[in-house]
Amino acid sequence: MKKNHTYSFIALVLVLIICFFVNISLGSVSIPLADIFSSLFGGIENSNWEIIVTNFRLPKAITAILVGSGLGISGLLMQTLFRNPLAGPFVLGISSGASLGVALVILGSGIFGGWLAAALISKWSIVIAASIGSFLVLLAVLAVSSKVRDTMAILIIGLMFGSITAAVVSVLSYFSTAEQLQQYIFWGFGSLSNLSWQELLIFFSIYGIGLLLSIASIKGLNTLLLGDNYAKSLGLNLKQSRFKIIFATSLIAGTITAFAGPIAFIGLAIPHLTRQIFKTSNHKILLPAVFLFGAIIMLICDSIAQLPGSDYTLPINAITALVGAPVVIWLLVRQRKMMF
């Protein structure tokens, strides 16, 4: 690792720590920073503040780190696999499958009957439905990837899966009430603040498996940048590497969608921002850099979404696009060339 990269990583870690504590300090209830530290390390006198920090703000900040880093890594894997700068973590239809699962639970009463939907709709049922939906799409994509040699064909098939699930969701929406549509739309806004420590533990466990698979794919990712034929000549098992990358992306992106909703922009933009700053295509550097950048950007977006000093909280999806898209446009125009 180059010396300037080491300094960059140290700076990113420091920025991440600062953003983490700033995020915890913001909210509808004003809590002094000293009391926040006390609540984290023990010794705070106000028990209400301790409950707010440890049960609500701390899990939300950790969720933001997992979501931002996970989407960034998933986007990096997909852009490298397909060698397409417009590829993102949901290009395989994972998000669409999760959305279909949630739509069947929330909007299904229009077809299956209100009593069934009332019995099914709960926090965990939505998470499970999203997980099953994304998992079924994953199985379909993996089955296709084992039969199709062309990587671009897998990309197109993933987009077709997304179109099919979107069509089914449209049919369900047509037969649904305004209240059901509103509930489904609110889920689509994305949220980082609904997870308990138990749910966060499950989230982190599945995310960790996907992260380990991503780290194990670094050598294959670097080799794929040289092209499929050259990768074969170097002894890379293309089918095995492709399977590992798709599975890792699906685990991370599917879990994030199940627990936090379909959060846009981060997975597409963070890898580009990282490449522009680090000026490298080496995934040994890009992967940890994307992890840190994604976590930082998501913490910043969540801090803005809380509208400091207000009781309102904006949808996180709106903030990720409003804050991030202009930055990416400015960087790309300034650089005039997209590193890839």
One Martini backbone bead per residue (centre of mass of N, CA, C, O) as a GRO file, in nm:
protein
  340
    1MET     BB    1   0.096   0.037   0.023
    2LYS     BB    2   0.073   0.349  -0.007
    3LYS     BB    3   0.137   0.624   0.179
    4ASN     BB    4  -0.114   0.797   0.088
    5HIS     BB    5  -0.318   0.573   0.155
    6THR     BB    6  -0.270   0.561   0.456
    7TYR     BB    7  -0.358   0.853   0.513
    8SER     BB    8  -0.643   0.821   0.396
    9PHE     BB    9  -0.740   0.603   0.596
   10ILE     BB   10  -0.700   0.766   0.853
   11ALA     BB   11  -0.893   0.994   0.772
   12LEU     BB   12  -1.147   0.818   0.736
   13VAL     BB   13  -1.164   0.710   1.024
   14LEU     BB   14  -1.192   0.986   1.161
   15VAL     BB   15  -1.448   1.073   1.009
   16LEU     BB   16  -1.623   0.836   1.102
   17ILE     BB   17  -1.614   0.898   1.405
   18ILE     BB   18  -1.736   1.181   1.387
   19CYS     BB   19  -2.002   1.101   1.240
   20PHE     BB   20  -2.101   0.908   1.458
   21PHE     BB   21  -2.128   1.119   1.696
   22VAL     BB   22  -2.304   1.321   1.547
   23ASN     BB   23  -2.542   1.131   1.493
   24ILE     BB   24  -2.602   1.069   1.798
   25SER     BB   25  -2.649   1.383   1.882
   26LEU     BB   26  -2.893   1.371   1.700
   27GLY     BB   27  -3.231   1.508   1.751
   28SER     BB   28  -3.522   1.586   1.915
   29VAL     BB   29  -3.325   1.535   2.152
   30SER     BB   30  -3.118   1.717   2.354
   31ILE     BB   31  -2.774   1.602   2.389
   32PRO     BB   32  -2.497   1.614   2.534
   33LEU     BB   33  -2.191   1.495   2.453
   34ALA     BB   34  -2.102   1.405   2.738
   35ASP     BB   35  -2.360   1.223   2.784
   36ILE     BB   36  -2.307   1.032   2.553
   37PHE     BB   37  -2.045   0.914   2.661
   38SER     BB   38  -2.167   0.821   2.932
   39SER     BB   39  -2.381   0.624   2.805
   40LEU     BB   40  -2.160   0.439   2.665
   41PHE     BB   41  -1.959   0.416   2.948
   42GLY     BB   42  -2.102   0.520   3.178
   43GLY     BB   43  -2.248   0.752   3.435
   44ILE     BB   44  -2.528   0.843   3.386
   45GLU     BB   45  -2.811   1.010   3.530
   46ASN     BB   46  -2.994   1.006   3.278
   47SER     BB   47  -3.199   0.749   3.181
   48ASN     BB   48  -3.342   0.857   2.927
   49TRP     BB   49  -3.088   0.918   2.764
   50GLU     BB   50  -2.975   0.631   2.768
   51ILE     BB   51  -3.208   0.501   2.610
   52ILE     BB   52  -3.186   0.671   2.354
   53VAL     BB   53  -2.893   0.599   2.283
   54THR     BB   54  -2.886   0.272   2.317
   55ASN     BB   55  -3.185   0.202   2.168
   56PHE     BB   56  -3.166   0.415   1.907
   57ARG     BB   57  -2.906   0.569   1.806
   58LEU     BB   58  -2.692   0.343   1.796
   59PRO     BB   59  -2.835   0.141   1.605
   60LYS     BB   60  -2.868   0.348   1.373
   61ALA     BB   61  -2.565   0.404   1.324
   62ILE     BB   62  -2.485   0.110   1.265
   63THR     BB   63  -2.681   0.072   1.030
   64ALA     BB   64  -2.553   0.291   0.851
   65ILE     BB   65  -2.280   0.150   0.821
   66LEU     BB   66  -2.382  -0.116   0.697
   67VAL     BB   67  -2.538   0.001   0.458
   68GLY     BB   68  -2.321   0.178   0.323
   69SER     BB   69  -2.097  -0.040   0.295
   70GLY     BB   70  -2.266  -0.263   0.155
   71LEU     BB   71  -2.353  -0.104  -0.099
   72GLY     BB   72  -2.071  -0.028  -0.194
   73ILE     BB   73  -1.962  -0.318  -0.229
   74SER     BB   74  -2.181  -0.421  -0.420
   75GLY     BB   75  -2.126  -0.215  -0.645
   76LEU     BB   76  -1.832  -0.296  -0.696
   77LEU     BB   77  -1.883  -0.590  -0.779
   78MET     BB   78  -2.073  -0.530  -1.022
   79GLN     BB   79  -1.888  -0.339  -1.187
   80THR     BB   80  -1.665  -0.554  -1.223
   81LEU     BB   81  -1.816  -0.796  -1.340
   82PHE     BB   82  -1.958  -0.608  -1.583
   83ARG     BB   83  -1.802  -0.358  -1.669
   84ASN     BB   84  -2.016  -0.134  -1.537
   85PRO     BB   85  -2.088   0.190  -1.423
   86LEU     BB   86  -2.422   0.127  -1.388
   87ALA     BB   87  -2.384  -0.072  -1.181
   88GLY     BB   88  -2.552  -0.233  -0.907
   89PRO     BB   89  -2.678  -0.408  -0.633
   90PHE     BB   90  -2.981  -0.429  -0.803
   91VAL     BB   91  -2.933  -0.555  -1.099
   92LEU     BB   92  -3.040  -0.865  -1.026
   93GLY     BB   93  -3.327  -0.818  -0.858
   94ILE     BB   94  -3.323  -0.812  -0.544
   95SER     BB   95  -3.506  -0.569  -0.477
   96SER     BB   96  -3.752  -0.670  -0.637
   97GLY     BB   97  -3.796  -0.927  -0.472
   98ALA     BB   98  -3.841  -0.781  -0.202
   99SER     BB   99  -4.078  -0.605  -0.298
  100LEU     BB  100  -4.265  -0.841  -0.364
  101GLY     BB  101  -4.283  -0.963  -0.082
  102VAL     BB  102  -4.401  -0.708   0.052
  103ALA     BB  103  -4.647  -0.675  -0.138
  104LEU     BB  104  -4.787  -0.943  -0.060
  105VAL     BB  105  -4.836  -0.847   0.234
  106ILE     BB  106  -4.958  -0.552   0.202
  107LEU     BB  107  -5.129  -0.586  -0.091
  108GLY     BB  108  -5.278  -0.878  -0.077
  109SER     BB  109  -5.574  -0.812   0.029
  110GLY     BB  110  -5.706  -0.751  -0.252
  111ILE     BB  111  -5.691  -1.078  -0.311
  112PHE     BB  112  -5.674  -1.258  -0.023
  113GLY     BB  113  -5.765  -1.078   0.205
  114GLY     BB  114  -5.781  -0.895   0.498
  115TRP     BB  115  -5.736  -1.117   0.718
  116LEU     BB  116  -5.461  -1.215   0.615
  117ALA     BB  117  -5.303  -0.947   0.623
  118ALA     BB  118  -5.353  -0.884   0.925
  119ALA     BB  119  -5.195  -1.145   1.017
  120LEU     BB  120  -4.912  -1.076   0.863
  121ILE     BB  121  -4.866  -0.786   0.947
  122SER     BB  122  -4.529  -0.714   1.031
  123LYS     BB  123  -4.211  -0.666   1.091
  124TRP     BB  124  -4.109  -0.962   1.042
  125SER     BB  125  -4.276  -1.029   0.787
  126ILE     BB  126  -4.133  -0.822   0.605
  127VAL     BB  127  -3.849  -0.933   0.634
  128ILE     BB  128  -3.912  -1.221   0.537
  129ALA     BB  129  -4.035  -1.147   0.263
  130ALA     BB  130  -3.784  -1.001   0.152
  131SER     BB  131  -3.591  -1.243   0.181
  132ILE     BB  132  -3.742  -1.443   0.002
  133GLY     BB  133  -3.751  -1.274  -0.255
  134SER     BB  134  -3.440  -1.239  -0.287
  135PHE     BB  135  -3.373  -1.546  -0.279
  136LEU     BB  136  -3.530  -1.635  -0.533
  137VAL     BB  137  -3.375  -1.456  -0.726
  138LEU     BB  138  -3.100  -1.571  -0.663
  139LEU     BB  139  -3.156  -1.860  -0.761
  140ALA     BB  140  -3.219  -1.778  -1.051
  141VAL     BB  141  -2.947  -1.641  -1.116
  142LEU     BB  142  -2.765  -1.885  -1.047
  143ALA     BB  143  -2.890  -2.075  -1.254
  144VAL     BB  144  -2.818  -1.902  -1.498
  145SER     BB  145  -2.504  -1.872  -1.447
  146SER     BB  146  -2.455  -2.188  -1.496
  147LYS     BB  147  -2.553  -2.165  -1.817
  148VAL     BB  148  -2.418  -1.886  -1.863
  149ARG     BB  149  -2.132  -1.724  -2.000
  150ASP     BB  150  -2.242  -1.446  -2.031
  151THR     BB  151  -2.237  -1.168  -1.837
  152MET     BB  152  -2.442  -0.978  -1.984
  153ALA     BB  153  -2.679  -1.178  -1.974
  154ILE     BB  154  -2.716  -1.163  -1.668
  155LEU     BB  155  -2.786  -0.864  -1.660
  156ILE     BB  156  -3.041  -0.881  -1.834
  157ILE     BB  157  -3.190  -1.093  -1.664
  158GLY     BB  158  -3.203  -0.922  -1.408
  159LEU     BB  159  -3.377  -0.698  -1.538
  160MET     BB  160  -3.617  -0.887  -1.606
  161PHE     BB  161  -3.687  -0.964  -1.320
  162GLY     BB  162  -3.754  -0.673  -1.239
  163SER     BB  163  -3.993  -0.639  -1.440
  164ILE     BB  164  -4.172  -0.866  -1.337
  165THR     BB  165  -4.203  -0.770  -1.042
  166ALA     BB  166  -4.316  -0.489  -1.114
  167ALA     BB  167  -4.575  -0.597  -1.248
  168VAL     BB  168  -4.691  -0.740  -0.998
  169VAL     BB  169  -4.702  -0.489  -0.819
  170SER     BB  170  -4.901  -0.334  -1.000
  171VAL     BB  171  -5.135  -0.530  -0.966
  172LEU     BB  172  -5.155  -0.508  -0.657
  173SER     BB  173  -5.203  -0.199  -0.651
  174TYR     BB  174  -5.476  -0.193  -0.804
  175PHE     BB  175  -5.619  -0.374  -0.551
  176SER     BB  176  -5.558  -0.147  -0.353
  177THR     BB  177  -5.548   0.061  -0.101
  178ALA     BB  178  -5.445   0.360   0.016
  179GLU     BB  179  -5.322   0.250   0.281
  180GLN     BB  180  -5.145   0.027   0.155
  181LEU     BB  181  -4.984   0.208  -0.035
  182GLN     BB  182  -4.862   0.385   0.186
  183GLN     BB  183  -4.709   0.159   0.334
  184TYR     BB  184  -4.535   0.076   0.089
  185ILE     BB  185  -4.403   0.351   0.036
  186PHE     BB  186  -4.267   0.381   0.313
  187TRP     BB  187  -4.083   0.139   0.275
  188GLY     BB  188  -3.944   0.260   0.010
  189PHE     BB  189  -3.788   0.496   0.162
  190GLY     BB  190  -3.655   0.399   0.401
  191SER     BB  191  -3.482   0.273   0.710
  192LEU     BB  192  -3.270   0.301   1.023
  193SER     BB  193  -3.481   0.307   1.303
  194ASN     BB  194  -3.613  -0.014   1.344
  195LEU     BB  195  -3.379  -0.149   1.511
  196SER     BB  196  -3.284  -0.383   1.712
  197TRP     BB  197  -3.044  -0.565   1.861
  198GLN     BB  198  -3.144  -0.836   1.752
  199GLU     BB  199  -3.173  -0.752   1.453
  200LEU     BB  200  -2.880  -0.650   1.423
  201LEU     BB  201  -2.744  -0.925   1.466
  202ILE     BB  202  -2.864  -1.064   1.219
  203PHE     BB  203  -2.768  -0.863   1.013
  204PHE     BB  204  -2.459  -0.890   1.075
  205SER     BB  205  -2.425  -1.192   1.019
  206ILE     BB  206  -2.497  -1.186   0.715
  207TYR     BB  207  -2.311  -0.956   0.633
  208GLY     BB  208  -2.044  -1.098   0.717
  209ILE     BB  209  -2.052  -1.320   0.505
  210GLY     BB  210  -2.048  -1.129   0.259
  211LEU     BB  211  -1.779  -0.989   0.333
  212LEU     BB  212  -1.596  -1.239   0.327
  213LEU     BB  213  -1.654  -1.307   0.029
  214SER     BB  214  -1.544  -1.040  -0.081
  215ILE     BB  215  -1.254  -1.075   0.021
  216ALA     BB  216  -1.215  -1.356  -0.131
  217SER     BB  217  -1.259  -1.192  -0.428
  218ILE     BB  218  -1.022  -0.998  -0.494
  219LYS     BB  219  -0.849  -1.155  -0.697
  220GLY     BB  220  -1.077  -1.196  -0.905
  221LEU     BB  221  -1.141  -0.896  -0.954
  222ASN     BB  222  -0.863  -0.815  -1.066
  223THR     BB  223  -0.868  -1.023  -1.303
  224LEU     BB  224  -1.136  -0.926  -1.449
  225LEU     BB  225  -1.017  -0.652  -1.557
  226LEU     BB  226  -0.858  -0.813  -1.802
  227GLY     BB  227  -1.055  -1.030  -1.872
  228ASP     BB  228  -1.169  -1.341  -1.942
  229ASN     BB  229  -0.935  -1.465  -2.107
  230TYR     BB  230  -0.703  -1.374  -1.920
  231ALA     BB  231  -0.815  -1.506  -1.665
  232LYS     BB  232  -0.794  -1.795  -1.770
  233SER     BB  233  -0.480  -1.787  -1.824
  234LEU     BB  234  -0.442  -1.747  -1.494
  235GLY     BB  235  -0.657  -1.970  -1.362
  236LEU     BB  236  -0.947  -1.872  -1.353
  237ASN     BB  237  -1.261  -1.949  -1.221
  238LEU     BB  238  -1.529  -1.808  -1.349
  239LYS     BB  239  -1.776  -1.952  -1.228
  240GLN     BB  240  -1.687  -1.938  -0.930
  241SER     BB  241  -1.640  -1.631  -0.909
  242ARG     BB  242  -1.921  -1.543  -1.001
  243PHE     BB  243  -2.077  -1.687  -0.780
  244LYS     BB  244  -1.943  -1.546  -0.535
  245ILE     BB  245  -2.018  -1.253  -0.611
  246ILE     BB  246  -2.325  -1.285  -0.631
  247PHE     BB  247  -2.370  -1.399  -0.346
  248ALA     BB  248  -2.251  -1.163  -0.186
  249THR     BB  249  -2.437  -0.943  -0.298
  250SER     BB  250  -2.708  -1.075  -0.219
  251LEU     BB  251  -2.666  -1.087   0.084
  252ILE     BB  252  -2.624  -0.786   0.134
  253ALA     BB  253  -2.859  -0.651  -0.030
  254GLY     BB  254  -3.092  -0.827   0.081
  255THR     BB  255  -3.058  -0.755   0.383
  256ILE     BB  256  -3.087  -0.451   0.358
  257THR     BB  257  -3.372  -0.452   0.232
  258ALA     BB  258  -3.515  -0.608   0.461
  259PHE     BB  259  -3.429  -0.394   0.704
  260ALA     BB  260  -3.419  -0.089   0.526
  261GLY     BB  261  -3.469  -0.105   0.240
  262PRO     BB  262  -3.462   0.064  -0.071
  263ILE     BB  263  -3.149   0.207  -0.117
  264ALA     BB  264  -3.027   0.456  -0.298
  265PHE     BB  265  -2.709   0.541  -0.482
  266ILE     BB  266  -2.473   0.428  -0.310
  267GLY     BB  267  -2.389   0.176  -0.490
  268LEU     BB  268  -2.323   0.354  -0.746
  269ALA     BB  269  -2.134   0.602  -0.632
  270ILE     BB  270  -1.905   0.518  -0.432
  271PRO     BB  271  -1.703   0.377  -0.626
  272HIS     BB  272  -1.647   0.637  -0.791
  273LEU     BB  273  -1.544   0.816  -0.565
  274THR     BB  274  -1.309   0.633  -0.487
  275ARG     BB  275  -1.158   0.631  -0.759
  276GLN     BB  276  -1.114   0.940  -0.777
  277ILE     BB  277  -0.936   0.953  -0.510
  278PHE     BB  278  -0.735   0.686  -0.534
  279LYS     BB  279  -0.641   0.601  -0.822
  280THR     BB  280  -0.766   0.293  -0.844
  281SER     BB  281  -0.820  -0.083  -0.919
  282ASN     BB  282  -0.746  -0.202  -0.648
  283HIS     BB  283  -0.923  -0.405  -0.423
  284LYS     BB  284  -0.741  -0.381  -0.169
  285ILE     BB  285  -0.826  -0.071  -0.159
  286LEU     BB  286  -1.126  -0.034  -0.245
  287LEU     BB  287  -1.285  -0.198  -0.037
  288PRO     BB  288  -1.216  -0.036   0.228
  289ALA     BB  289  -1.284   0.243   0.107
  290VAL     BB  290  -1.584   0.186   0.048
  291PHE     BB  291  -1.664   0.120   0.332
  292LEU     BB  292  -1.599   0.404   0.450
  293PHE     BB  293  -1.754   0.585   0.254
  294GLY     BB  294  -2.036   0.460   0.290
  295ALA     BB  295  -2.059   0.515   0.595
  296ILE     BB  296  -2.021   0.823   0.587
  297ILE     BB  297  -2.250   0.903   0.390
  298MET     BB  298  -2.481   0.775   0.555
  299LEU     BB  299  -2.442   0.942   0.811
  300ILE     BB  300  -2.485   1.216   0.678
  301CYS     BB  301  -2.767   1.163   0.560
  302ASP     BB  302  -2.900   1.097   0.835
  303SER     BB  303  -2.841   1.370   0.969
  304ILE     BB  304  -3.006   1.535   0.764
  305ALA     BB  305  -3.283   1.376   0.790
  306GLN     BB  306  -3.332   1.477   1.098
  307LEU     BB  307  -3.348   1.771   1.126
  308PRO     BB  308  -3.201   1.965   1.312
  309GLY     BB  309  -3.436   2.085   1.554
  310SER     BB  310  -3.646   1.863   1.471
  311ASP     BB  311  -3.925   1.625   1.456
  312TYR     BB  312  -3.838   1.555   1.176
  313THR     BB  313  -3.811   1.291   0.912
  314LEU     BB  314  -3.658   1.209   0.636
  315PRO     BB  315  -3.614   1.033   0.370
  316ILE     BB  316  -3.328   0.862   0.293
  317ASN     BB  317  -3.357   0.844  -0.018
  318ALA     BB  318  -3.369   1.150  -0.074
  319ILE     BB  319  -3.090   1.226   0.046
  320THR     BB  320  -2.896   1.047  -0.120
  321ALA     BB  321  -2.968   1.196  -0.388
  322LEU     BB  322  -2.943   1.504  -0.317
  323VAL     BB  323  -2.644   1.484  -0.212
  324GLY     BB  324  -2.489   1.283  -0.417
  325ALA     BB  325  -2.543   1.344  -0.720
  326PRO     BB  326  -2.398   1.625  -0.749
  327VAL     BB  327  -2.118   1.518  -0.667
  328VAL     BB  328  -2.081   1.318  -0.900
  329ILE     BB  329  -2.116   1.515  -1.131
  330TRP     BB  330  -1.880   1.700  -1.053
  331LEU     BB  331  -1.655   1.489  -1.062
  332LEU     BB  332  -1.693   1.392  -1.358
  333VAL     BB  333  -1.659   1.670  -1.491
  334ARG     BB  334  -1.379   1.730  -1.368
  335GLN     BB  335  -1.236   1.463  -1.478
  336ARG     BB  336  -1.368   1.348  -1.768
  337LYS     BB  337  -1.305   1.057  -1.632
  338MET     BB  338  -1.382   0.719  -1.586
  339MET     BB  339  -1.277   0.501  -1.369
  340PHE     BB  340  -1.226   0.125  -1.470
   0.00000   0.00000   0.00000
